[in-house]
């Protein structure tokens, strides 16, 4: 799935990869529970999905509710049409949701302490 991404997902990934969107790290095609989500921001615990014409809104709403209930991750959805026709609007909405969502860890996206150097550990 990573090698053969639909065009709207590929287009969005160009803006999400490498922490390009407001400095947030994203992963693509992430397995969470029994689902594979299009994009995931670990620091915020947000799932972003890009849906084609075959998606059923009722089924998607049930899946999103289960994702929130079972894993604590909210889901934001866009259609292929939105990504391809209103890309700037999609990016603005993503930024807005990221800004409005609390960080998952107390120190924000840089939650892991730095690894001490060998000198600090008392190297032999």
Buried (B, 14 or more C-beta within 10 A) or exposed (E): EEEEBBEBBEBBBEBBBEEEBEEBBBEBBBEEEEBEBBBBBBBBBBBBBBBEEEBEEEEBEEBBEBBBEEEEBBBBBBBBEBBBEBBEEBBEBBEEBBEEBEEBEEEEBEEEEEEEEEEEEEEE
